[in-house]
Structure formats: structure tokens, C-alpha cells
Amino acid sequence: MRTLILLLGLLLNSIIIDAQSVSGSLVDEKGNPVSFANVVLLSSKDSSFVQGTISNEQGIFSID
């Protein structure tokens, strides 16, 4: 029983750790929002593509 609880705890912990997101807003040098820009998340190991999205009209983006 103790082993089952430990395994379940480790599984839930890995799910919680993996559930992170990156969000923000894109602005130009004048502070105007950058609409419909490509936002790309790259791996720090080899710069391979991980995930991407497009900012909205207000320059806001979110990668889950």
C-alpha cells in the first residue's frame, strides 16, 4: 500500500511540474502592441522547436 501511494504521488508531482506556461505581451520600441507576431519556444539544448503561437491584436500571447 505504501508503495502504491508513493508511486501515485510521484506521478501527480510530474503532472504538476509539466503544467507550466509562458505568457506575455509584445511591444515595439514606441510601446505599441505587436499584433499577430510569431512567438516560438526553442529548446535550450539544441535550439529545436518545442512549441509556438501567435500574438493577438493587443500583442498578448500564451504558450501552455
mmCIF file of the N, C-alpha and C atoms, coordinates in Angstrom:
data_MODEL
# 
_entry.id   MODEL 
# 
loop_
_atom_site.group_PDB 
_atom_site.id 
_atom_site.type_symbol 
_atom_site.label_atom_id 
_atom_site.label_alt_id 
_atom_site.label_comp_id 
_atom_site.label_asym_id 
_atom_site.label_entity_id 
_atom_site.label_seq_id 
_atom_site.pdbx_PDB_ins_code 
_atom_site.Cartn_x 
_atom_site.Cartn_y 
_atom_site.Cartn_z 
_atom_site.occupancy 
_atom_site.B_iso_or_equiv 
_atom_site.pdbx_formal_charge 
_atom_site.auth_seq_id 
_atom_site.auth_comp_id 
_atom_site.auth_asym_id 
_atom_site.auth_atom_id 
_atom_site.pdbx_PDB_model_num 
ATOM 1   N N  . MET A 1 1  ? 0.828  -1.199 0.000   1.00 0.00 ? 1  MET A N  1 
ATOM 2   C CA . MET A 1 1  ? 0.000  0.000  0.000   1.00 0.00 ? 1  MET A CA 1 
ATOM 3   C C  . MET A 1 1  ? 0.872  1.263  0.000   1.00 0.00 ? 1  MET A C  1 
ATOM 4   N N  . ARG A 1 2  ? 1.927  1.239  0.805   1.00 0.00 ? 2  ARG A N  1 
ATOM 5   C CA . ARG A 1 2  ? 2.817  2.390  0.894   1.00 0.00 ? 2  ARG A CA 1 
ATOM 6   C C  . ARG A 1 2  ? 3.482  2.665  -0.457  1.00 0.00 ? 2  ARG A C  1 
ATOM 7   N N  . THR A 1 3  ? 3.856  1.588  -1.174  1.00 0.00 ? 3  THR A N  1 
ATOM 8   C CA . THR A 1 3  ? 4.475  1.734  -2.496  1.00 0.00 ? 3  THR A CA 1 
ATOM 9   C C  . THR A 1 3  ? 3.498  2.346  -3.484  1.00 0.00 ? 3  THR A C  1 
ATOM 10  N N  . LEU A 1 4  ? 2.243  1.936  -3.433  1.00 0.00 ? 4  LEU A N  1 
ATOM 11  C CA . LEU A 1 4  ? 1.222  2.475  -4.332  1.00 0.00 ? 4  LEU A CA 1 
ATOM 12  C C  . LEU A 1 4  ? 1.023  3.971  -4.096  1.00 0.00 ? 4  LEU A C  1 
ATOM 13  N N  . ILE A 1 5  ? 0.986  4.382  -2.859  1.00 0.00 ? 5  ILE A N  1 
ATOM 14  C CA . ILE A 1 5  ? 0.825  5.804  -2.536  1.00 0.00 ? 5  ILE A CA 1 
ATOM 15  C C  . ILE A 1 5  ? 2.041  6.595  -3.011  1.00 0.00 ? 5  ILE A C  1 
ATOM 16  N N  . LEU A 1 6  ? 3.236  6.044  -2.834  1.00 0.00 ? 6  LEU A N  1 
ATOM 17  C CA . LEU A 1 6  ? 4.453  6.708  -3.290  1.00 0.00 ? 6  LEU A CA 1 
ATOM 18  C C  . LEU A 1 6  ? 4.450  6.869  -4.813  1.00 0.00 ? 6  LEU A C  1 
ATOM 19  N N  . LEU A 1 7  ? 4.096  5.815  -5.539  1.00 0.00 ? 7  LEU A N  1 
ATOM 20  C CA . LEU A 1 7  ? 4.044  5.890  -7.000  1.00 0.00 ? 7  LEU A CA 1 
ATOM 21  C C  . LEU A 1 7  ? 2.998  6.890  -7.474  1.00 0.00 ? 7  LEU A C  1 
ATOM 22  N N  . LEU A 1 8  ? 1.850  6.901  -6.835  1.00 0.00 ? 8  LEU A N  1 
ATOM 23  C CA . LEU A 1 8  ? 0.802  7.856  -7.193  1.00 0.00 ? 8  LEU A CA 1 
ATOM 24  C C  . LEU A 1 8  ? 1.261  9.283  -6.927  1.00 0.00 ? 8  LEU A C  1 
ATOM 25  N N  . GLY A 1 9  ? 1.941  9.505  -5.826  1.00 0.00 ? 9  GLY A N  1 
ATOM 26  C CA . GLY A 1 9  ? 2.466  10.839 -5.513  1.00 0.00 ? 9  GLY A CA 1 
ATOM 27  C C  . GLY A 1 9  ? 3.492  11.300 -6.528  1.00 0.00 ? 9  GLY A C  1 
ATOM 28  N N  . LEU A 1 10 ? 4.386  10.413 -6.937  1.00 0.00 ? 10 LEU A N  1 
ATOM 29  C CA . LEU A 1 10 ? 5.381  10.766 -7.949  1.00 0.00 ? 10 LEU A CA 1 
ATOM 30  C C  . LEU A 1 10 ? 4.727  11.075 -9.287  1.00 0.00 ? 10 LEU A C  1 
ATOM 31  N N  . LEU A 1 11 ? 3.712  10.312 -9.654  1.00 0.00 ? 11 LEU A N  1 
ATOM 32  C CA . LEU A 1 11 ? 3.002  10.553 -10.909 1.00 0.00 ? 11 LEU A CA 1 
ATOM 33  C C  . LEU A 1 11 ? 2.305  11.906 -10.888 1.00 0.00 ? 11 LEU A C  1 
ATOM 34  N N  . LEU A 1 12 ? 1.613  12.217 -9.821  1.00 0.00 ? 12 LEU A N  1 
ATOM 35  C CA . LEU A 1 12 ? 0.922  13.505 -9.721  1.00 0.00 ? 12 LEU A CA 1 
ATOM 36  C C  . LEU A 1 12 ? 1.910  14.659 -9.688  1.00 0.00 ? 12 LEU A C  1 
ATOM 37  N N  . ASN A 1 13 ? 3.038  14.473 -9.044  1.00 0.00 ? 13 ASN A N  1 
ATOM 38  C CA . ASN A 1 13 ? 4.059  15.511 -8.989  1.00 0.00 ? 13 ASN A CA 1 
ATOM 39  C C  . ASN A 1 13 ? 4.603  15.817 -10.380 1.00 0.00 ? 13 ASN A C  1 
ATOM 40  N N  . SER A 1 14 ? 4.834  14.806 -11.196 1.00 0.00 ? 14 SER A N  1 
ATOM 41  C CA . SER A 1 14 ? 5.350  15.034 -12.544 1.00 0.00 ? 14 SER A CA 1 
ATOM 42  C C  . SER A 1 14 ? 4.321  15.730 -13.419 1.00 0.00 ? 14 SER A C  1 
ATOM 43  N N  . ILE A 1 15 ? 3.052  15.461 -13.216 1.00 0.00 ? 15 ILE A N  1 
ATOM 44  C CA . ILE A 1 15 ? 2.000  16.140 -13.982 1.00 0.00 ? 15 ILE A CA 1 
ATOM 45  C C  . ILE A 1 15 ? 1.949  17.616 -13.605 1.00 0.00 ? 15 ILE A C  1 
ATOM 46  N N  . ILE A 1 16 ? 2.063  17.926 -12.333 1.00 0.00 ? 16 ILE A N  1 
ATOM 47  C CA . ILE A 1 16 ? 2.026  19.312 -11.875 1.00 0.00 ? 16 ILE A CA 1 
ATOM 48  C C  . ILE A 1 16 ? 3.248  20.078 -12.374 1.00 0.00 ? 16 ILE A C  1 
ATOM 49  N N  . ILE A 1 17 ? 4.413  19.465 -12.339 1.00 0.00 ? 17 ILE A N  1 
ATOM 50  C CA . ILE A 1 17 ? 5.635  20.123 -12.804 1.00 0.00 ? 17 ILE A CA 1 
ATOM 51  C C  . ILE A 1 17 ? 5.557  20.421 -14.291 1.00 0.00 ? 17 ILE A C  1 
ATOM 52  N N  . ASP A 1 18 ? 4.956  19.519 -15.065 1.00 0.00 ? 18 ASP A N  1 
ATOM 53  C CA . ASP A 1 18 ? 4.884  19.675 -16.514 1.00 0.00 ? 18 ASP A CA 1 
ATOM 54  C C  . ASP A 1 18 ? 3.848  20.722 -16.926 1.00 0.00 ? 18 ASP A C  1 
ATOM 55  N N  . ALA A 1 19 ? 2.977  21.142 -16.034 1.00 0.00 ? 19 ALA A N  1 
ATOM 56  C CA . ALA A 1 19 ? 1.882  22.050 -16.377 1.00 0.00 ? 19 ALA A CA 1 
ATOM 57  C C  . ALA A 1 19 ? 2.281  23.505 -16.168 1.00 0.00 ? 19 ALA A C  1 
ATOM 58  N N  . GLN A 1 20 ? 3.296  23.951 -16.882 1.00 0.00 ? 20 GLN A N  1 
ATOM 59  C CA . GLN A 1 20 ? 3.732  25.337 -16.794 1.00 0.00 ? 20 GLN A CA 1 
ATOM 60  C C  . GLN A 1 20 ? 3.398  26.049 -18.088 1.00 0.00 ? 20 GLN A C  1 
ATOM 61  N N  . SER A 1 21 ? 3.329  27.366 -18.027 1.00 0.00 ? 21 SER A N  1 
ATOM 62  C CA . SER A 1 21 ? 3.030  28.138 -19.233 1.00 0.00 ? 21 SER A CA 1 
ATOM 63  C C  . SER A 1 21 ? 3.904  29.393 -19.276 1.00 0.00 ? 21 SER A C  1 
ATOM 64  N N  . VAL A 1 22 ? 4.024  29.929 -20.473 1.00 0.00 ? 22 VAL A N  1 
ATOM 65  C CA . VAL A 1 22 ? 4.753  31.173 -20.690 1.00 0.00 ? 22 VAL A CA 1 
ATOM 66  C C  . VAL A 1 22 ? 3.786  32.129 -21.355 1.00 0.00 ? 22 VAL A C  1 
ATOM 67  N N  . SER A 1 23 ? 3.662  33.337 -20.815 1.00 0.00 ? 23 SER A N  1 
ATOM 68  C CA . SER A 1 23 ? 2.767  34.323 -21.424 1.00 0.00 ? 23 SER A CA 1 
ATOM 69  C C  . SER A 1 23 ? 3.389  35.705 -21.296 1.00 0.00 ? 23 SER A C  1 
ATOM 70  N N  . GLY A 1 24 ? 2.908  36.613 -22.116 1.00 0.00 ? 24 GLY A N  1 
ATOM 71  C CA . GLY A 1 24 ? 3.430  37.967 -22.065 1.00 0.00 ? 24 GLY A CA 1 
ATOM 72  C C  . GLY A 1 24 ? 2.809  38.826 -23.138 1.00 0.00 ? 24 GLY A C  1 
ATOM 73  N N  . SER A 1 25 ? 3.368  39.995 -23.334 1.00 0.00 ? 25 SER A N  1 
ATOM 74  C CA . SER A 1 25 ? 2.884  40.890 -24.381 1.00 0.00 ? 25 SER A CA 1 
ATOM 75  C C  . SER A 1 25 ? 4.071  41.425 -25.165 1.00 0.00 ? 25 SER A C  1 
ATOM 76  N N  . LEU A 1 26 ? 3.869  41.610 -26.446 1.00 0.00 ? 26 LEU A N  1 
ATOM 77  C CA . LEU A 1 26 ? 4.909  42.105 -27.337 1.00 0.00 ? 26 LEU A CA 1 
ATOM 78  C C  . LEU A 1 26 ? 4.628  43.554 -27.683 1.00 0.00 ? 26 LEU A C  1 
ATOM 79  N N  . VAL A 1 27 ? 5.625  44.399 -27.502 1.00 0.00 ? 27 VAL A N  1 
ATOM 80  C CA . VAL A 1 27 ? 5.501  45.815 -27.860 1.00 0.00 ? 27 VAL A CA 1 
ATOM 81  C C  . VAL A 1 27 ? 6.733  46.230 -28.657 1.00 0.00 ? 27 VAL A C  1 
ATOM 82  N N  . ASP A 1 28 ? 6.566  47.241 -29.511 1.00 0.00 ? 28 ASP A N  1 
ATOM 83  C CA . ASP A 1 28 ? 7.710  47.771 -30.252 1.00 0.00 ? 28 ASP A CA 1 
ATOM 84  C C  . ASP A 1 28 ? 8.419  48.829 -29.411 1.00 0.00 ? 28 ASP A C  1 
ATOM 85  N N  . GLU A 1 29 ? 9.416  49.477 -29.989 1.00 0.00 ? 29 GLU A N  1 
ATOM 86  C CA . GLU A 1 29 ? 10.212 50.457 -29.235 1.00 0.00 ? 29 GLU A CA 1 
ATOM 87  C C  . GLU A 1 29 ? 9.417  51.681 -28.800 1.00 0.00 ? 29 GLU A C  1 
ATOM 88  N N  . LYS A 1 30 ? 8.250  51.907 -29.422 1.00 0.00 ? 30 LYS A N  1 
ATOM 89  C CA . LYS A 1 30 ? 7.392  53.034 -29.031 1.00 0.00 ? 30 LYS A CA 1 
ATOM 90  C C  . LYS A 1 30 ? 6.308  52.626 -28.038 1.00 0.00 ? 30 LYS A C  1 
ATOM 91  N N  . GLY A 1 31 ? 6.285  51.340 -27.686 1.00 0.00 ? 31 GLY A N  1 
ATOM 92  C CA . GLY A 1 31 ? 5.288  50.850 -26.736 1.00 0.00 ? 31 GLY A CA 1 
ATOM 93  C C  . GLY A 1 31 ? 3.994  50.398 -27.374 1.00 0.00 ? 31 GLY A C  1 
ATOM 94  N N  . ASN A 1 32 ? 3.934  50.374 -28.701 1.00 0.00 ? 32 ASN A N  1 
ATOM 95  C CA . ASN A 1 32 ? 2.736  49.915 -29.404 1.00 0.00 ? 32 ASN A CA 1 
ATOM 96  C C  . ASN A 1 32 ? 2.718  48.390 -29.457 1.00 0.00 ? 32 ASN A C  1 
ATOM 97  N N  . PRO A 1 33 ? 1.527  47.770 -29.313 1.00 0.00 ? 33 PRO A N  1 
ATOM 98  C CA . PRO A 1 33 ? 1.458  46.308 -29.362 1.00 0.00 ? 33 PRO A CA 1 
ATOM 99  C C  . PRO A 1 33 ? 1.855  45.777 -30.739 1.00 0.00 ? 33 PRO A C  1 
ATOM 100 N N  . VAL A 1 34 ? 2.537  44.636 -30.739 1.00 0.00 ? 34 VAL A N  1 
ATOM 101 C CA . VAL A 1 34 ? 2.915  43.960 -31.982 1.00 0.00 ? 34 VAL A CA 1 
ATOM 102 C C  . VAL A 1 34 ? 1.865  42.884 -32.243 1.00 0.00 ? 34 VAL A C  1 
ATOM 103 N N  . SER A 1 35 ? 0.980  43.153 -33.192 1.00 0.00 ? 35 SER A N  1 
ATOM 104 C CA . SER A 1 35 ? -0.135 42.253 -33.485 1.00 0.00 ? 35 SER A CA 1 
ATOM 105 C C  . SER A 1 35 ? 0.296  41.106 -34.383 1.00 0.00 ? 35 SER A C  1 
ATOM 106 N N  . PHE A 1 36 ? -0.233 39.927 -34.109 1.00 0.00 ? 36 PHE A N  1 
ATOM 107 C CA . PHE A 1 36 ? -0.104 38.733 -34.948 1.00 0.00 ? 36 PHE A CA 1 
ATOM 108 C C  . PHE A 1 36 ? 1.347  38.350 -35.238 1.00 0.00 ? 36 PHE A C  1 
ATOM 109 N N  . ALA A 1 37 ? 2.209  38.476 -34.245 1.00 0.00 ? 37 ALA A N  1 
ATOM 110 C CA . ALA A 1 37 ? 3.620  38.082 -34.379 1.00 0.00 ? 37 ALA A CA 1 
ATOM 111 C C  . ALA A 1 37 ? 3.780  36.611 -33.992 1.00 0.00 ? 37 ALA A C  1 
ATOM 112 N N  . ASN A 1 38 ? 4.701  35.931 -34.638 1.00 0.00 ? 38 ASN A N  1 
ATOM 113 C CA . ASN A 1 38 ? 5.024  34.550 -34.282 1.00 0.00 ? 38 ASN A CA 1 
ATOM 114 C C  . ASN A 1 38 ? 5.880  34.545 -33.024 1.00 0.00 ? 38 ASN A C  1 
ATOM 115 N N  . VAL A 1 39 ? 5.492  33.714 -32.056 1.00 0.00 ? 39 VAL A N  1 
ATOM 116 C CA . VAL A 1 39 ? 6.248  33.536 -30.819 1.00 0.00 ? 39 VAL A CA 1 
ATOM 117 C C  . VAL A 1 39 ? 6.649  32.066 -30.763 1.00 0.00 ? 39 VAL A C  1 
ATOM 118 N N  . VAL A 1 40 ? 7.954  31.807 -30.635 1.00 0.00 ? 40 VAL A N  1 
ATOM 119 C CA . VAL A 1 40 ? 8.460  30.440 -30.709 1.00 0.00 ? 40 VAL A CA 1 
ATOM 120 C C  . VAL A 1 40 ? 9.244  30.107 -29.447 1.00 0.00 ? 40 VAL A C  1 
ATOM 121 N N  . LEU A 1 41 ? 8.984  28.926 -28.896 1.00 0.00 ? 41 LEU A N  1 
ATOM 122 C CA . LEU A 1 41 ? 9.734  28.402 -27.756 1.00 0.00 ? 41 LEU A CA 1 
ATOM 123 C C  . LEU A 1 41 ? 10.708 27.360 -28.294 1.00 0.00 ? 41 LEU A C  1 
ATOM 124 N N  . LEU A 1 42 ? 12.015 27.582 -28.058 1.00 0.00 ? 42 LEU A N  1 
ATOM 125 C CA . LEU A 1 42 ? 13.054 26.680 -28.547 1.00 0.00 ? 42 LEU A CA 1 
ATOM 126 C C  . LEU A 1 42 ? 13.736 25.979 -27.379 1.00 0.00 ? 42 LEU A C  1 
ATOM 127 N N  . SER A 1 43 ? 14.198 24.778 -27.615 1.00 0.00 ? 43 SER A N  1 
ATOM 128 C CA . SER A 1 43 ? 14.921 24.003 -26.608 1.00 0.00 ? 43 SER A CA 1 
ATOM 129 C C  . SER A 1 43 ? 16.273 24.655 -26.327 1.00 0.00 ? 43 SER A C  1 
ATOM 130 N N  . SER A 1 44 ? 16.653 24.728 -25.059 1.00 0.00 ? 44 SER A N  1 
ATOM 131 C CA . SER A 1 44 ? 17.949 25.315 -24.709 1.00 0.00 ? 44 SER A CA 1 
ATOM 132 C C  . SER A 1 44 ? 19.110 24.380 -25.059 1.00 0.00 ? 44 SER A C  1 
ATOM 133 N N  . LYS A 1 45 ? 18.831 23.091 -25.235 1.00 0.00 ? 45 LYS A N  1 
ATOM 134 C CA . LYS A 1 45 ? 19.888 22.126 -25.552 1.00 0.00 ? 45 LYS A CA 1 
ATOM 135 C C  . LYS A 1 45 ? 20.396 22.283 -26.975 1.00 0.00 ? 45 LYS A C  1 
ATOM 136 N N  . ASP A 1 46 ? 19.450 22.315 -27.942 1.00 0.00 ? 46 ASP A N  1 
ATOM 137 C CA . ASP A 1 46 ? 19.864 22.301 -29.346 1.00 0.00 ? 46 ASP A CA 1 
ATOM 138 C C  . ASP A 1 46 ? 19.072 23.268 -30.223 1.00 0.00 ? 46 ASP A C  1 
ATOM 139 N N  . SER A 1 47 ? 18.341 24.164 -29.624 1.00 0.00 ? 47 SER A N  1 
ATOM 140 C CA . SER A 1 47 ? 17.531 25.160 -30.337 1.00 0.00 ? 47 SER A CA 1 
ATOM 141 C C  . SER A 1 47 ? 16.466 24.539 -31.228 1.00 0.00 ? 47 SER A C  1 
ATOM 142 N N  . SER A 1 48 ? 16.027 23.328 -30.915 1.00 0.00 ? 48 SER A N  1 
ATOM 143 C CA . SER A 1 48 ? 14.955 22.706 -31.685 1.00 0.00 ? 48 SER A CA 1 
ATOM 144 C C  . SER A 1 48 ? 13.606 23.291 -31.259 1.00 0.00 ? 48 SER A C  1 
ATOM 145 N N  . PHE A 1 49 ? 12.653 23.266 -32.176 1.00 0.00 ? 49 PHE A N  1 
ATOM 146 C CA . PHE A 1 49 ? 11.316 23.805 -31.945 1.00 0.00 ? 49 PHE A CA 1 
ATOM 147 C C  . PHE A 1 49 ? 10.609 22.983 -30.877 1.00 0.00 ? 49 PHE A C  1 
ATOM 148 N N  . VAL A 1 50 ? 10.021 23.654 -29.882 1.00 0.00 ? 50 VAL A N  1 
ATOM 149 C CA . VAL A 1 50 ? 9.245  22.994 -28.839 1.00 0.00 ? 50 VAL A CA 1 
ATOM 150 C C  . VAL A 1 50 ? 7.768  23.293 -29.036 1.00 0.00 ? 50 VAL A C  1 
ATOM 151 N N  . GLN A 1 51 ? 7.414  24.574 -29.104 1.00 0.00 ? 51 GLN A N  1 
ATOM 152 C CA . GLN A 1 51 ? 6.024  24.981 -29.278 1.00 0.00 ? 51 GLN A CA 1 
ATOM 153 C C  . GLN A 1 51 ? 5.995  26.424 -29.742 1.00 0.00 ? 51 GLN A C  1 
ATOM 154 N N  . GLY A 1 52 ? 4.889  26.814 -30.359 1.00 0.00 ? 52 GLY A N  1 
ATOM 155 C CA . GLY A 1 52 ? 4.768  28.183 -30.822 1.00 0.00 ? 52 GLY A CA 1 
ATOM 156 C C  . GLY A 1 52 ? 3.332  28.663 -30.812 1.00 0.00 ? 52 GLY A C  1 
ATOM 157 N N  . THR A 1 53 ? 3.163  29.962 -30.981 1.00 0.00 ? 53 THR A N  1 
ATOM 158 C CA . THR A 1 53 ? 1.838  30.572 -31.020 1.00 0.00 ? 53 THR A CA 1 
ATOM 159 C C  . THR A 1 53 ? 1.946  31.903 -31.750 1.00 0.00 ? 53 THR A C  1 
ATOM 160 N N  . ILE A 1 54 ? 0.837  32.603 -31.856 1.00 0.00 ? 54 ILE A N  1 
ATOM 161 C CA . ILE A 1 54 ? 0.782  33.921 -32.494 1.00 0.00 ? 54 ILE A CA 1 
ATOM 162 C C  . ILE A 1 54 ? 0.156  34.896 -31.505 1.00 0.00 ? 54 ILE A C  1 
ATOM 163 N N  . SER A 1 55 ? 0.719  36.086 -31.396 1.00 0.00 ? 55 SER A N  1 
ATOM 164 C CA . SER A 1 55 ? 0.145  37.100 -30.503 1.00 0.00 ? 55 SER A CA 1 
ATOM 165 C C  . SER A 1 55 ? -1.176 37.605 -31.080 1.00 0.00 ? 55 SER A C  1 
ATOM 166 N N  . ASN A 1 56 ? -2.057 38.091 -30.203 1.00 0.00 ? 56 ASN A N  1 
ATOM 167 C CA . ASN A 1 56 ? -3.346 38.612 -30.669 1.00 0.00 ? 56 ASN A CA 1 
ATOM 168 C C  . ASN A 1 56 ? -3.207 40.084 -31.077 1.00 0.00 ? 56 ASN A C  1 
ATOM 169 N N  . GLU A 1 57 ? -4.324 40.744 -31.317 1.00 0.00 ? 57 GLU A N  1 
ATOM 170 C CA . GLU A 1 57 ? -4.302 42.148 -31.761 1.00 0.00 ? 57 GLU A CA 1 
ATOM 171 C C  . GLU A 1 57 ? -3.633 43.074 -30.756 1.00 0.00 ? 57 GLU A C  1 
ATOM 172 N N  . GLN A 1 58 ? -3.725 42.740 -29.468 1.00 0.00 ? 58 GLN A N  1 
ATOM 173 C CA . GLN A 1 58 ? -3.113 43.561 -28.419 1.00 0.00 ? 58 GLN A CA 1 
ATOM 174 C C  . GLN A 1 58 ? -1.669 43.144 -28.129 1.00 0.00 ? 58 GLN A C  1 
ATOM 175 N N  . GLY A 1 59 ? -1.125 42.197 -28.896 1.00 0.00 ? 59 GLY A N  1 
ATOM 176 C CA . GLY A 1 59 ? 0.241  41.740 -28.694 1.00 0.00 ? 59 GLY A CA 1 
ATOM 177 C C  . GLY A 1 59 ? 0.406  40.718 -27.588 1.00 0.00 ? 59 GLY A C  1 
ATOM 178 N N  . ILE A 1 60 ? -0.689 40.205 -27.064 1.00 0.00 ? 60 ILE A N  1 
ATOM 179 C CA . ILE A 1 60 ? -0.645 39.252 -25.952 1.00 0.00 ? 60 ILE A CA 1 
ATOM 180 C C  . ILE A 1 60 ? -0.534 37.825 -26.493 1.00 0.00 ? 60 ILE A C  1 
ATOM 181 N N  . PHE A 1 61 ? 0.324  37.010 -25.848 1.00 0.00 ? 61 PHE A N  1 
ATOM 182 C CA . PHE A 1 61 ? 0.484  35.614 -26.250 1.00 0.00 ? 61 PHE A CA 1 
ATOM 183 C C  . PHE A 1 61 ? 0.540  34.725 -25.022 1.00 0.00 ? 61 PHE A C  1 
ATOM 184 N N  . SER A 1 62 ? 0.292  33.433 -25.227 1.00 0.00 ? 62 SER A N  1 
ATOM 185 C CA . SER A 1 62 ? 0.396  32.445 -24.162 1.00 0.00 ? 62 SER A CA 1 
ATOM 186 C C  . SER A 1 62 ? 0.774  31.107 -24.776 1.00 0.00 ? 62 SER A C  1 
ATOM 187 N N  . ILE A 1 63 ? 1.790  30.473 -24.217 1.00 0.00 ? 63 ILE A N  1 
ATOM 188 C CA . ILE A 1 63 ? 2.193  29.127 -24.621 1.00 0.00 ? 63 ILE A CA 1 
ATOM 189 C C  . ILE A 1 63 ? 1.981  28.232 -23.411 1.00 0.00 ? 63 ILE A C  1 
ATOM 190 N N  . ASP A 1 64 ? 1.116  27.227 -23.557 1.00 0.00 ? 64 ASP A N  1 
ATOM 191 C CA . ASP A 1 64 ? 0.804  26.312 -22.447 1.00 0.00 ? 64 ASP A CA 1 
ATOM 192 C C  . ASP A 1 64 ? 1.575  25.022 -22.561 1.00 0.00 ? 64 ASP A C  1 
# 
